[in-house]
Amino acid sequence: MSAAALLTAAALASSPVTYQRVEVDGTGIFYREAGPKDAPVIVLLHGYPSSSRMYEPLLRRLSGRYRLIAPDYPGFGHSDAPPPDRYSYTFDHLAETTEEFLKALRIDRYTLFLQDYGGPVGFRVAMKAPGKVQAIIVQNANAYSEGLGVKWAAIADYWADRAAHAEQVDKFMSLEGAKQRHLGLSPNPERYDPDSWTDEYAFLSRPGQRQIQADLLYDYRTNVASYPVWQAWLRELRPPLLVMWGRYDPSFIVPGAEAYRRDVPGAEIHLLDAGHFALDEKAGEVAGLTLDFLDRHLGEPNPRP
């Protein structure tokens, strides 16, 4: 069956999305869930400055065949945002919280779907418990230096001298910055809903957010330093790997997608006519490719309707 036919069949059987919270080490974690409780699990880890809301188009398209769980990290979306003196905003800590979140839900086998910040969080989770990971799906989640666009040179200045380059935080948290993360270099700006970036900017404007996001931007340097470690892990484990990359993303550029095949020769790589948040413009294509990939690598979880 073609990817389009798979998507149509799954959509006909989709289940409602539920919106829930669970406490993880004293921090309230909000998450979205859809799909049969006994189906294979997809854990969807979101990017910046978004939240699990970015996955709504997939939750409604894939939940007829898979169980989808999409949490908000601490400091994002509807999860708690404890101040930095109570919660250390590093990618190590976000990954630890995500691990504890999965334990709280008793999820011990899953596919990871990674976008942007979901990459550094997800690779840390996967390396801690590789036996739990059935497959990895990447959507503009970078793990290679050649995938870094030109703006990262200025961010590297911030890493070198945080106090002297506070303007990078201003740019990072601006309304225009949120807008451009969605539009990127797309020739089809009319296809993008402005609610996406105005809602994200509203979250970024909440009290305490500047320090939280500045801490994470500074800690991002640890992700770049970890690229060789993640690459070695991919070479050793060679998990089933699907890479879907919006070609209009100026932040994480196309060579970052193609580099995955260097470490996982069997990786399936698709360049999409979309931006950093590919679901903005190509939700149907992303869902179809995801269904096809999962059905081939995990087996058909439920009879087709």
Backbone bond lengths (Angstrom), bond angles and torsions (degrees), N, CA, C in turn:
res aa  C-N    CA-C-N  psi(-1)  N-CA   C-N-CA  omega(-1)  CA-C   N-CA-C  phi
1 M - - - 1.472 - - 1.525 109.17 -
2 S 1.321 116.97 138.37 1.452 121.04 -179.38 1.517 110.99 -68.68
3 A 1.358 115.24 163.00 1.459 119.56 178.20 1.525 111.08 -59.74
4 A 1.342 117.00 -38.47 1.465 120.29 179.90 1.519 111.20 -65.20
5 A 1.350 116.59 -40.98 1.463 119.95 178.77 1.516 111.09 -67.20
6 L 1.346 116.30 -39.01 1.466 120.34 176.30 1.520 110.37 -58.93
7 L 1.317 115.48 -44.71 1.456 120.30 -177.38 1.520 110.56 -64.30
8 T 1.330 117.26 -42.76 1.462 120.68 179.41 1.521 110.90 -62.12
9 A 1.343 115.84 -44.55 1.461 119.88 -179.50 1.515 111.38 -63.42
10 A 1.325 116.85 -43.57 1.457 120.75 -179.36 1.523 111.37 -65.71
11 A 1.334 116.19 -40.87 1.463 120.09 -178.43 1.525 111.28 -62.49
12 L 1.333 116.78 -35.72 1.453 120.72 179.98 1.526 111.72 -63.45
13 A 1.342 115.80 -27.49 1.460 120.08 -176.47 1.523 112.27 -107.40
14 S 1.332 118.58 14.29 1.457 120.56 -174.40 1.529 110.95 -63.15
15 S 1.332 114.78 151.00 1.463 120.39 -178.69 1.519 109.58 -108.51
16 P 1.318 118.29 162.52 1.467 120.72 -178.41 1.527 111.70 -64.28
17 V 1.323 115.13 151.12 1.459 121.14 173.20 1.526 107.83 -88.32
18 T 1.342 116.13 135.41 1.459 120.51 174.26 1.519 109.16 -112.36
19 Y 1.328 116.27 154.64 1.460 123.50 -174.98 1.527 107.25 -123.93
20 Q 1.330 116.14 114.57 1.460 120.50 -167.39 1.529 111.11 -134.68
21 R 1.330 115.19 169.52 1.463 121.91 176.75 1.525 108.93 -136.71
22 V 1.309 115.34 149.60 1.452 121.87 173.71 1.528 107.05 -144.03
23 E 1.317 116.93 146.42 1.464 119.94 179.13 1.521 109.36 -90.70
24 V 1.323 116.40 129.86 1.458 122.75 -179.94 1.523 107.77 -125.42
25 D 1.311 116.59 110.39 1.471 121.86 -179.86 1.522 111.73 50.26
26 G 1.318 115.89 43.78 1.451 120.78 175.93 1.513 115.35 83.64
27 T 1.335 117.51 1.70 1.464 121.37 179.56 1.528 109.39 -115.45
28 G 1.315 117.10 128.35 1.456 121.21 178.91 1.519 110.75 -75.37
29 I 1.323 116.30 122.61 1.461 122.28 179.78 1.529 109.03 -110.98
30 F 1.316 114.69 122.01 1.466 122.40 176.03 1.519 108.63 -88.56
31 Y 1.332 116.18 142.40 1.457 118.54 176.41 1.525 111.35 -150.47
32 R 1.308 114.74 154.80 1.461 123.48 175.48 1.514 107.83 -105.98
33 E 1.318 115.57 141.92 1.461 119.74 -179.00 1.517 109.69 -142.07
34 A 1.324 115.89 144.49 1.455 121.32 176.10 1.521 108.49 -154.90
35 G 1.315 116.13 153.32 1.452 120.92 175.15 1.513 113.87 106.01
36 P 1.336 116.70 164.98 1.467 121.53 -177.69 1.525 111.60 -63.38
37 K 1.327 116.38 139.75 1.463 121.33 -178.37 1.526 112.15 -63.59
38 D 1.342 117.26 -26.21 1.462 119.94 -176.59 1.524 113.03 -97.59
39 A 1.326 117.73 7.36 1.464 121.23 -179.34 1.522 110.52 -86.76
40 P 1.342 118.32 158.90 1.469 120.24 173.99 1.524 110.98 -55.88
41 V 1.316 115.73 144.09 1.473 121.78 -171.53 1.522 111.12 -97.39
42 I 1.314 115.90 135.93 1.462 123.28 168.43 1.526 106.98 -113.37
43 V 1.332 116.60 122.37 1.463 122.05 176.01 1.522 107.45 -100.59
44 L 1.315 116.63 118.13 1.462 122.61 -173.82 1.529 109.22 -105.09
45 L 1.330 115.91 117.38 1.465 121.74 -176.14 1.531 109.14 -109.35
46 H 1.296 116.17 123.50 1.466 122.73 -167.64 1.525 112.61 -86.15
47 G 1.331 114.23 172.65 1.454 121.99 -179.11 1.517 112.73 -107.50
48 Y 1.328 115.15 -170.57 1.468 123.51 179.30 1.526 109.04 -102.91
49 P 1.330 117.79 140.67 1.462 129.61 -2.48 1.525 111.10 -97.51
50 S 1.310 116.06 37.52 1.456 121.47 -172.01 1.514 111.52 -87.66
51 S 1.307 115.62 -157.80 1.454 123.71 179.73 1.521 106.12 -158.48
52 S 1.315 116.63 -172.41 1.463 119.73 178.03 1.521 112.07 -60.12
53 R 1.321 116.90 -16.34 1.465 120.02 178.09 1.523 111.74 -57.73
54 M 1.332 118.18 -30.27 1.463 120.14 -178.23 1.526 112.10 -60.88
55 Y 1.338 116.88 -20.51 1.463 120.54 -176.56 1.521 113.73 -93.66
56 E 1.325 118.39 2.74 1.461 119.64 179.32 1.539 112.66 -51.71
57 P 1.349 119.82 -41.78 1.467 118.15 179.34 1.527 113.88 -61.42
58 L 1.337 117.88 -31.59 1.463 120.48 178.20 1.520 111.55 -80.24
59 L 1.325 117.14 -38.12 1.465 119.94 -179.87 1.523 109.98 -56.53
60 R 1.309 116.04 -39.27 1.462 119.23 -176.02 1.536 112.50 -82.68
61 R 1.308 116.86 -17.63 1.463 119.87 -179.80 1.535 113.58 -95.51
62 L 1.318 117.45 -28.41 1.465 120.30 -172.64 1.517 114.15 -106.24
63 S 1.314 118.32 -8.72 1.463 120.23 -170.68 1.523 113.39 -74.57
64 G 1.313 118.53 -5.69 1.455 119.86 173.61 1.512 112.48 -74.20
65 R 1.350 116.20 -15.75 1.465 118.98 -173.51 1.530 113.05 -129.58
66 Y 1.316 117.57 -19.72 1.461 121.20 -176.18 1.526 110.17 -135.83
67 R 1.335 115.07 158.02 1.454 120.96 173.72 1.523 107.57 -95.19
68 L 1.312 116.75 120.37 1.454 122.43 -176.01 1.519 110.01 -111.30
69 I 1.332 115.67 132.40 1.456 121.90 -179.73 1.525 107.81 -131.17
70 A 1.333 116.01 121.25 1.473 121.10 -175.30 1.528 109.31 -129.33
71 P 1.339 117.55 103.11 1.467 119.96 179.31 1.529 112.60 -88.69
72 D 1.322 115.99 158.02 1.464 122.68 165.79 1.528 107.90 -93.41
73 Y 1.326 117.82 133.35 1.458 119.68 174.54 1.536 110.23 -67.06
74 P 1.325 118.09 158.13 1.466 119.16 169.62 1.534 110.33 -54.54
75 G 1.316 115.84 135.54 1.455 120.33 -178.68 1.518 113.88 89.65
76 F 1.329 117.97 -3.17 1.464 122.18 -177.31 1.527 110.15 -125.98
77 G 1.329 114.76 152.68 1.459 120.34 172.65 1.509 112.86 53.10
78 H 1.327 115.75 -128.82 1.461 121.79 -176.22 1.524 113.03 -101.84
79 S 1.335 118.13 4.98 1.457 119.99 173.18 1.528 110.08 -73.64
80 D 1.324 116.07 162.11 1.465 119.86 175.95 1.526 109.99 -61.17
81 A 1.321 115.27 152.20 1.468 121.86 177.06 1.518 109.13 -126.67
82 P 1.331 116.83 70.13 1.471 118.10 179.64 1.522 110.76 -61.29
83 P 1.325 118.34 149.07 1.469 120.34 -179.64 1.525 110.55 -65.32
84 P 1.335 116.69 155.99 1.467 120.29 -176.35 1.519 115.50 -59.26
85 D 1.327 118.11 -18.76 1.465 118.30 175.80 1.527 111.96 -79.14
86 R 1.345 116.35 -7.97 1.462 120.53 176.87 1.529 112.51 -113.59
87 Y 1.312 117.18 -20.74 1.466 121.63 179.16 1.522 107.63 -141.26
88 S 1.306 117.04 123.07 1.465 121.26 -178.69 1.525 109.30 -80.97
89 Y 1.336 116.39 115.40 1.463 120.71 -176.95 1.523 110.02 -87.26
90 T 1.328 113.82 83.85 1.461 122.99 172.96 1.514 107.58 -128.04
91 F 1.328 115.99 162.15 1.463 118.93 179.13 1.523 111.01 -71.05
92 D 1.308 117.70 -29.87 1.462 119.79 172.95 1.528 110.52 -58.64
93 H 1.330 115.29 -44.44 1.468 119.11 -176.92 1.525 111.55 -71.75
94 L 1.339 118.01 -40.23 1.464 119.58 175.67 1.522 110.91 -58.73
95 A 1.339 116.45 -39.79 1.463 120.02 178.51 1.526 110.92 -66.25
96 E 1.326 117.66 -41.36 1.466 120.73 178.17 1.532 110.62 -61.36
97 T 1.321 116.29 -43.01 1.468 119.80 178.35 1.523 110.65 -63.71
98 T 1.330 117.04 -39.98 1.465 120.81 178.50 1.526 110.60 -63.75
99 E 1.325 117.21 -41.14 1.469 120.75 176.35 1.526 110.55 -59.16
100 E 1.330 116.37 -46.57 1.461 120.15 -179.10 1.529 111.21 -67.38
101 F 1.320 116.25 -33.70 1.463 120.51 175.62 1.529 110.55 -61.14
102 L 1.323 117.43 -45.90 1.467 120.76 179.64 1.527 111.01 -65.12
103 K 1.324 116.70 -36.48 1.465 119.41 176.34 1.523 110.42 -64.96
104 A 1.324 116.96 -40.96 1.459 120.88 -179.47 1.527 111.02 -61.55
105 L 1.338 116.54 -33.68 1.463 121.13 178.80 1.529 112.18 -89.60
106 R 1.338 116.28 0.42 1.466 122.69 -180.00 1.527 111.69 58.18
107 I 1.323 114.55 44.28 1.463 121.71 177.18 1.520 107.44 -100.15
108 D 1.330 117.52 113.61 1.467 119.12 -177.11 1.524 114.26 -122.13
109 R 1.341 117.68 2.21 1.464 121.81 172.52 1.517 106.94 -142.79
110 Y 1.335 117.18 131.26 1.451 118.09 -174.15 1.525 110.95 -163.90
111 T 1.325 113.47 160.19 1.457 123.16 166.52 1.522 107.08 -99.81
112 L 1.330 116.91 136.72 1.460 121.17 177.13 1.522 110.09 -96.98
113 F 1.327 116.37 128.99 1.466 122.69 174.10 1.527 105.69 -111.27
114 L 1.329 116.65 116.36 1.461 122.39 -169.14 1.525 111.22 -117.59
115 Q 1.326 116.36 129.98 1.454 121.46 174.37 1.522 108.87 -134.46
116 D 1.354 117.24 126.53 1.460 122.58 175.32 1.539 111.00 52.98
117 Y 1.331 119.51 -116.66 1.468 121.39 179.61 1.533 111.87 -56.78
118 G 1.314 116.32 -23.90 1.457 119.23 177.08 1.512 112.73 -61.01
119 G 1.345 117.83 -24.58 1.455 121.13 177.78 1.524 112.20 -64.71
120 P 1.336 119.06 -60.09 1.464 119.35 179.94 1.518 113.89 -63.16
121 V 1.328 117.74 -32.05 1.462 119.07 174.85 1.523 109.77 -69.48
122 G 1.325 116.10 -48.44 1.453 120.62 -174.78 1.517 114.45 -67.70
123 F 1.340 117.62 -39.46 1.459 118.83 178.35 1.524 111.35 -64.27
124 R 1.321 116.76 -36.47 1.463 119.30 176.30 1.532 110.83 -63.98
125 V 1.333 116.00 -44.09 1.468 120.28 178.54 1.524 110.01 -61.45
126 A 1.332 116.90 -45.59 1.463 121.04 -176.93 1.517 111.94 -63.90
127 M 1.321 116.91 -40.43 1.461 119.59 -177.42 1.527 111.87 -69.37
128 K 1.333 116.64 -27.29 1.464 119.62 178.17 1.527 111.43 -71.93
129 A 1.339 117.23 -32.54 1.463 120.86 -175.04 1.519 109.84 -143.88
130 P 1.334 117.89 67.05 1.463 120.14 -175.33 1.520 113.77 -61.01
131 G 1.332 117.49 -27.64 1.451 119.89 -179.69 1.514 114.11 -67.54
132 K 1.333 117.13 -15.27 1.462 120.63 179.56 1.526 112.29 -87.45
133 V 1.329 117.01 -14.46 1.463 121.51 -172.24 1.525 109.74 -92.09
134 Q 1.311 117.00 118.01 1.460 122.01 -179.96 1.525 111.91 -87.43
135 A 1.321 116.91 -32.81 1.461 121.90 -179.01 1.525 107.67 -165.62
136 I 1.330 115.54 164.53 1.456 121.49 177.35 1.524 109.03 -129.19
137 I 1.324 115.33 134.21 1.461 122.68 175.75 1.525 107.41 -119.82
138 V 1.310 116.32 126.84 1.459 122.72 -176.72 1.525 109.39 -115.40
139 Q 1.328 116.34 128.81 1.466 120.97 172.11 1.523 108.11 -128.43
140 N 1.332 115.98 97.88 1.461 122.28 -178.62 1.527 111.14 51.24
141 A 1.334 114.99 48.48 1.466 122.30 171.33 1.522 105.65 -114.63
142 N 1.313 116.19 111.70 1.459 120.63 -168.06 1.525 112.58 -86.80
143 A 1.343 115.44 143.46 1.471 121.54 176.36 1.526 111.27 -140.39
144 Y 1.340 117.45 18.12 1.464 121.78 -175.14 1.529 108.87 -140.91
145 S 1.329 116.05 139.23 1.466 119.76 -178.77 1.517 111.53 -61.20
146 E 1.346 117.47 -31.65 1.464 118.95 -179.53 1.525 112.65 -71.57
147 G 1.313 117.14 -8.57 1.451 120.37 176.93 1.511 114.34 -88.61
148 L 1.330 117.80 -3.99 1.465 120.99 -178.27 1.526 110.31 -83.55
149 G 1.328 116.46 123.84 1.456 121.10 177.59 1.518 112.31 -73.90
150 V 1.329 115.99 179.62 1.468 121.13 -171.52 1.528 112.84 -65.06
151 K 1.327 118.64 -26.59 1.466 120.03 -176.43 1.524 112.21 -65.21
152 W 1.331 116.55 -19.25 1.462 119.24 -175.55 1.522 112.15 -71.76
153 A 1.320 118.54 -18.08 1.469 120.24 175.54 1.523 110.04 -64.39
154 A 1.343 116.65 -41.20 1.464 120.00 178.74 1.531 110.91 -70.31
155 I 1.320 116.60 -36.42 1.465 119.59 177.91 1.528 110.04 -66.43
156 A 1.333 116.84 -34.02 1.472 120.02 176.55 1.528 110.98 -62.20
157 D 1.339 117.66 -31.55 1.461 120.47 174.74 1.533 110.35 -63.25
158 Y 1.324 115.93 -38.63 1.471 120.89 177.01 1.523 110.36 -64.21
159 W 1.319 117.03 -40.63 1.468 119.82 177.67 1.531 111.06 -63.48
160 A 1.322 115.99 -36.52 1.471 119.71 -178.28 1.525 112.23 -72.77
161 D 1.347 116.72 -35.13 1.471 120.47 -178.82 1.522 107.79 -149.49
162 R 1.308 114.78 89.36 1.463 121.27 -173.11 1.526 112.21 -60.64
163 A 1.310 116.93 -44.04 1.464 120.90 -176.02 1.526 112.17 -66.90
164 A 1.320 116.59 -32.87 1.469 120.54 -175.38 1.525 113.34 -82.60
165 H 1.323 117.82 -9.49 1.469 119.55 -174.79 1.523 111.53 -131.17
166 A 1.319 115.62 45.30 1.467 120.78 178.37 1.527 111.71 -63.10
167 E 1.348 117.19 -19.25 1.464 119.51 179.16 1.526 111.73 -61.78
168 Q 1.331 116.66 -24.38 1.463 119.25 178.02 1.526 111.03 -66.94
169 V 1.318 116.88 -34.26 1.456 120.28 176.12 1.523 109.90 -68.25
170 D 1.340 117.13 -40.27 1.464 120.82 177.27 1.530 110.68 -56.87
171 K 1.322 116.22 -47.56 1.463 120.04 179.81 1.520 111.47 -64.43
172 F 1.318 114.62 -41.10 1.457 121.56 -176.15 1.516 111.96 -62.74
173 M 1.347 116.30 -32.20 1.460 120.48 -173.89 1.515 113.59 -106.90
174 S 1.307 118.20 8.20 1.462 121.46 -176.71 1.524 111.85 -78.14
175 L 1.328 115.63 159.44 1.463 120.84 173.90 1.522 110.58 -61.90
176 E 1.329 116.83 -41.35 1.463 120.01 179.64 1.532 110.34 -64.48
177 G 1.324 116.94 -37.81 1.457 119.84 177.48 1.517 111.67 -62.38
178 A 1.337 116.71 -43.27 1.466 120.61 178.35 1.525 110.53 -63.08
179 K 1.321 116.11 -41.18 1.466 120.35 179.20 1.519 111.60 -62.29
180 Q 1.318 116.59 -47.03 1.456 120.32 -176.11 1.533 112.26 -69.35
181 R 1.328 117.96 -25.29 1.472 118.65 175.07 1.520 110.65 -63.50
182 H 1.321 116.30 -30.57 1.459 119.64 178.59 1.524 111.45 -84.27
183 L 1.313 117.31 -50.73 1.460 120.13 -175.34 1.521 111.99 -70.89
184 G 1.336 116.99 -40.76 1.458 120.25 -177.75 1.521 110.83 51.32
185 L 1.311 115.32 -130.87 1.463 121.87 179.76 1.524 111.81 -106.13
186 S 1.323 116.69 20.97 1.460 120.17 -175.81 1.523 111.20 -62.87
187 P 1.330 116.91 135.50 1.464 120.02 174.33 1.527 112.39 -79.95
188 N 1.334 116.84 2.60 1.469 120.74 -176.16 1.530 111.12 -124.05
189 P 1.337 118.76 58.91 1.475 119.99 -176.79 1.523 112.97 -61.46
190 E 1.327 117.84 -23.35 1.457 120.55 -178.44 1.538 112.31 -69.38
191 R 1.317 117.36 -11.96 1.467 121.00 179.46 1.525 112.80 -86.50
192 Y 1.321 117.49 -2.93 1.457 121.55 -173.85 1.520 111.09 -103.44
193 D 1.314 116.11 128.99 1.456 122.66 -178.31 1.534 109.53 -79.54
194 P 1.313 119.31 116.75 1.477 120.52 -179.01 1.520 113.55 -63.25
195 D 1.347 117.67 -17.62 1.461 118.83 175.36 1.526 111.41 -59.63
196 S 1.339 116.80 -27.85 1.470 120.04 -178.38 1.514 110.97 -58.30
197 W 1.336 117.01 -51.85 1.464 118.73 -176.14 1.525 113.09 -83.64
198 T 1.328 118.04 -28.63 1.467 117.29 177.20 1.537 110.56 -69.72
199 D 1.324 117.26 -36.94 1.467 119.96 176.81 1.525 110.82 -67.75
200 E 1.333 117.55 -40.97 1.462 120.18 178.04 1.528 110.75 -63.86
201 Y 1.320 116.11 -40.01 1.463 119.46 179.03 1.524 111.01 -64.88
202 A 1.337 116.63 -34.75 1.472 119.34 176.99 1.529 110.29 -62.47
203 F 1.328 117.39 -40.62 1.467 120.38 176.35 1.532 110.24 -63.96
204 L 1.323 116.68 -43.19 1.461 120.58 -178.87 1.527 112.52 -65.96
205 S 1.317 116.84 -20.75 1.463 121.11 -177.28 1.520 113.00 -88.91
206 R 1.313 118.04 -0.59 1.456 120.26 179.61 1.529 110.73 -68.93
207 P 1.339 116.74 153.38 1.470 119.90 178.57 1.537 111.40 -56.54
208 G 1.320 115.10 136.73 1.459 120.86 177.52 1.509 115.25 88.55
209 Q 1.338 117.63 -12.11 1.460 119.56 -174.54 1.529 113.34 -68.74
210 R 1.326 117.36 -33.97 1.455 118.21 -177.37 1.532 111.39 -59.29
211 Q 1.313 118.22 -44.97 1.456 120.22 -179.46 1.530 111.48 -68.22
212 I 1.335 116.01 -40.04 1.467 119.68 178.71 1.519 110.83 -59.59
213 Q 1.321 116.34 -50.42 1.467 119.67 -175.05 1.531 111.70 -74.11
214 A 1.331 116.85 -31.26 1.469 119.05 175.23 1.525 110.44 -64.89
215 D 1.326 117.04 -39.37 1.462 120.39 178.04 1.528 111.19 -63.03
216 L 1.324 115.99 -43.03 1.466 118.96 -178.99 1.526 111.37 -69.82
217 L 1.325 117.18 -38.91 1.459 119.10 177.23 1.524 110.27 -61.87
218 Y 1.314 117.25 -40.74 1.462 120.70 178.01 1.532 110.78 -65.64
219 D 1.318 116.40 -40.42 1.463 119.98 -178.49 1.528 112.02 -72.47
220 Y 1.323 117.60 -14.96 1.465 119.57 -179.53 1.531 111.68 -58.42
221 R 1.326 116.62 -22.14 1.459 119.30 178.53 1.531 110.86 -59.77
222 T 1.347 116.71 -28.64 1.463 119.70 179.16 1.520 111.28 -69.29
223 N 1.331 116.81 -25.95 1.466 120.01 177.52 1.527 110.89 -69.81
224 V 1.330 115.85 -46.07 1.465 119.64 179.13 1.528 109.57 -61.43
225 A 1.328 117.11 -40.17 1.462 120.44 177.77 1.525 111.90 -65.00
226 S 1.333 116.27 -25.65 1.468 120.89 -177.82 1.528 113.37 -88.27
227 Y 1.329 117.96 -8.09 1.466 119.42 -178.28 1.534 112.99 -49.54
228 P 1.340 119.18 -48.20 1.473 118.34 -179.30 1.530 112.82 -60.98
229 V 1.322 117.53 -32.89 1.468 121.32 179.35 1.523 109.87 -68.66
230 W 1.325 116.85 -45.18 1.464 120.11 178.38 1.522 110.62 -63.49
231 Q 1.319 116.31 -40.60 1.472 119.87 179.75 1.525 110.97 -62.92
232 A 1.334 117.09 -41.70 1.462 120.63 178.47 1.522 110.30 -62.82
233 W 1.329 116.45 -39.43 1.465 120.54 178.43 1.531 110.38 -63.22
234 L 1.330 116.55 -43.71 1.463 119.85 177.87 1.531 111.30 -62.01
235 R 1.315 117.23 -41.28 1.469 120.70 179.17 1.519 111.39 -62.56
236 E 1.317 115.32 -38.79 1.464 119.29 -177.29 1.530 111.88 -75.37
237 L 1.325 116.94 -46.16 1.466 120.78 -174.38 1.524 113.04 -85.64
238 R 1.312 117.38 -34.24 1.468 123.55 -176.97 1.534 112.02 44.74
239 P 1.323 116.69 59.86 1.468 119.29 -179.93 1.527 109.78 -69.22
240 P 1.331 118.40 156.63 1.464 119.06 169.10 1.523 108.65 -53.28
241 L 1.329 116.50 127.32 1.471 120.07 -169.92 1.521 110.59 -135.82
242 L 1.323 114.78 122.40 1.464 122.66 174.31 1.520 107.77 -112.99
243 V 1.326 117.09 126.16 1.463 122.73 178.68 1.522 108.23 -117.93
244 M 1.318 116.65 118.54 1.469 122.65 175.30 1.520 106.86 -118.76
245 W 1.329 117.24 122.82 1.471 120.47 -167.96 1.524 109.77 -131.04
246 G 1.325 115.39 121.29 1.453 119.37 173.69 1.521 110.28 -71.35
247 R 1.312 116.56 117.02 1.468 120.99 -173.57 1.527 112.60 -71.55
248 Y 1.347 118.52 -14.83 1.466 121.08 -177.75 1.533 112.64 -92.46
249 D 1.312 116.88 13.13 1.461 122.37 -179.78 1.526 109.02 -83.10
250 P 1.354 119.50 114.15 1.462 120.10 178.61 1.526 113.34 -82.72
251 S 1.330 117.04 -11.53 1.457 121.07 -178.82 1.523 111.39 -84.51
252 F 1.320 116.85 -53.05 1.466 122.83 175.21 1.523 107.35 -112.28
253 I 1.314 115.85 107.18 1.460 121.36 -168.11 1.528 111.14 -93.60
254 V 1.330 114.94 166.09 1.466 123.04 -169.57 1.528 114.32 -54.04
255 P 1.342 121.20 -38.79 1.469 118.47 178.30 1.527 113.62 -55.86
256 G 1.320 117.29 -25.45 1.461 120.19 176.44 1.513 112.33 -67.35
257 A 1.334 116.84 -31.65 1.469 120.43 175.89 1.519 110.68 -71.50
258 E 1.316 115.55 -47.58 1.464 120.12 -175.42 1.522 112.34 -66.15
259 A 1.338 116.89 -26.31 1.461 120.81 -177.92 1.523 112.56 -66.04
260 Y 1.332 118.16 -24.93 1.463 119.61 -179.61 1.532 111.62 -58.67
261 R 1.311 116.56 -32.89 1.465 119.12 -178.27 1.520 111.85 -67.80
262 R 1.316 117.57 -20.48 1.461 120.92 177.98 1.531 110.98 -64.42
263 D 1.334 116.47 -34.90 1.457 120.64 -177.83 1.524 112.99 -100.51
264 V 1.330 116.89 -24.93 1.466 121.61 176.59 1.528 106.68 -127.67
265 P 1.342 117.08 87.84 1.465 119.83 -173.87 1.527 113.82 -55.60
266 G 1.313 117.64 -27.85 1.457 120.07 179.91 1.510 114.59 -88.31
267 A 1.323 117.90 7.72 1.470 120.73 -179.43 1.519 110.75 -59.15
268 E 1.319 115.76 139.39 1.462 121.68 176.36 1.526 107.67 -96.80
269 I 1.308 116.99 115.69 1.464 121.69 -172.86 1.529 109.50 -116.82
270 H 1.325 115.53 127.37 1.465 121.69 -179.87 1.523 108.57 -128.93
271 L 1.328 116.63 123.03 1.461 121.91 174.49 1.527 108.15 -92.82
272 L 1.326 115.25 123.09 1.453 121.51 -174.11 1.523 110.87 -105.07
273 D 1.318 116.16 149.23 1.464 121.34 173.82 1.528 108.17 -80.48
274 A 1.322 114.30 72.79 1.465 121.81 -174.95 1.521 108.05 -155.64
275 G 1.323 115.76 176.63 1.450 121.04 -178.94 1.515 112.70 -104.49
276 H 1.337 115.63 -156.18 1.457 122.80 -177.84 1.526 111.14 -56.42
277 F 1.323 116.76 -44.27 1.458 122.40 175.44 1.533 107.58 -98.60
278 A 1.314 116.17 85.19 1.466 120.59 -172.27 1.521 112.69 -63.00
279 L 1.335 117.37 -24.77 1.459 119.32 179.64 1.524 112.27 -67.30
280 D 1.336 117.55 -18.29 1.466 119.91 176.13 1.527 111.13 -60.25
281 E 1.310 115.68 -39.75 1.462 120.20 -170.79 1.521 113.77 -115.70
282 K 1.334 117.98 -23.55 1.457 120.70 -172.89 1.528 111.99 -132.62
283 A 1.317 117.20 44.33 1.461 120.06 -177.27 1.520 112.07 -60.32
284 G 1.318 117.09 -42.23 1.466 120.40 -179.82 1.511 112.41 -63.80
285 E 1.329 116.55 -42.15 1.459 120.09 -179.85 1.524 110.87 -67.69
286 V 1.327 117.19 -42.74 1.468 120.23 178.32 1.524 109.94 -61.52
287 A 1.321 117.29 -43.81 1.464 120.50 -179.63 1.522 111.46 -64.62
288 G 1.338 117.32 -42.83 1.455 120.30 -179.96 1.511 112.89 -63.59
289 L 1.336 116.77 -44.34 1.462 120.69 178.23 1.524 110.93 -64.34
290 T 1.336 116.45 -37.95 1.458 120.70 -179.98 1.526 111.18 -65.81
291 L 1.330 117.10 -45.61 1.459 120.69 178.66 1.521 111.58 -61.10
292 D 1.300 116.34 -45.97 1.464 120.29 -179.36 1.528 110.70 -60.77
293 F 1.322 116.45 -45.72 1.458 121.84 -179.59 1.533 111.16 -62.73
294 L 1.318 117.43 -47.99 1.450 120.31 -176.88 1.520 111.90 -67.42
295 D 1.316 116.89 -40.89 1.462 119.21 179.83 1.528 111.48 -62.59
296 R 1.322 116.66 -35.68 1.465 119.38 179.30 1.517 112.64 -74.49
297 H 1.333 116.99 -34.26 1.463 119.32 -174.44 1.526 113.89 -96.15
298 L 1.324 117.10 -25.50 1.458 119.63 -179.90 1.514 112.76 -107.37
299 G 1.330 117.26 -9.83 1.460 120.27 -173.82 1.511 109.94 83.98
300 E 1.305 116.22 159.49 1.454 119.83 -178.67 1.525 108.89 -70.88
301 P 1.352 118.54 117.64 1.449 121.31 -174.37 1.513 114.36 -73.38
302 N 1.321 116.61 -33.33 1.464 121.77 -179.03 1.526 107.77 -142.42
303 P 1.332 117.33 153.48 1.467 118.46 176.52 1.514 111.00 -57.52
304 R 1.302 115.97 143.08 1.468 119.15 176.84 1.513 109.96 -69.42
305 P 1.325 117.15 142.58 1.471 119.73 179.14 1.522 110.11 -68.49
